[in-house]
């Protein structure tokens, strides 16, 4: 099983093999597993589900690795596997609900937990976005990919990527403003 390591961050480009050529499957997994789990965790909102998705995606990639390693960037293929696996998971009827803890307490300004509470509130807002919009935001702002690469991963055009990003950011602004106006932005949203 792959473990989630939040402290480290590997580069997004594919790992290079020991001979300077394309990486072997073992080298790729050793170099990219933690980053893939972090990406999947941001995509799904659950570290345990993310680990399962990465494990399934890497199992599928292993079967096709000779063809994948000859491609320019194996990360695009593996990210696409993860995005598609996440989408399939959300389409299942049994996976429609996520338990969410709601508290009535508001973090005090200057409190040490305020920053953490604001990050948590933003993660909850992002989790409410439609799957494609959430995927675009995670790929753009967390993975720091350009629109063309995101379009390859999501199998769409760069214009569609920009449209999803624009709509997602507008929706986040609206939800945050609505929550701030009602006093719920930092605790529930």
Beta strands, then each sheet from edge to edge (+ up, - down):
end
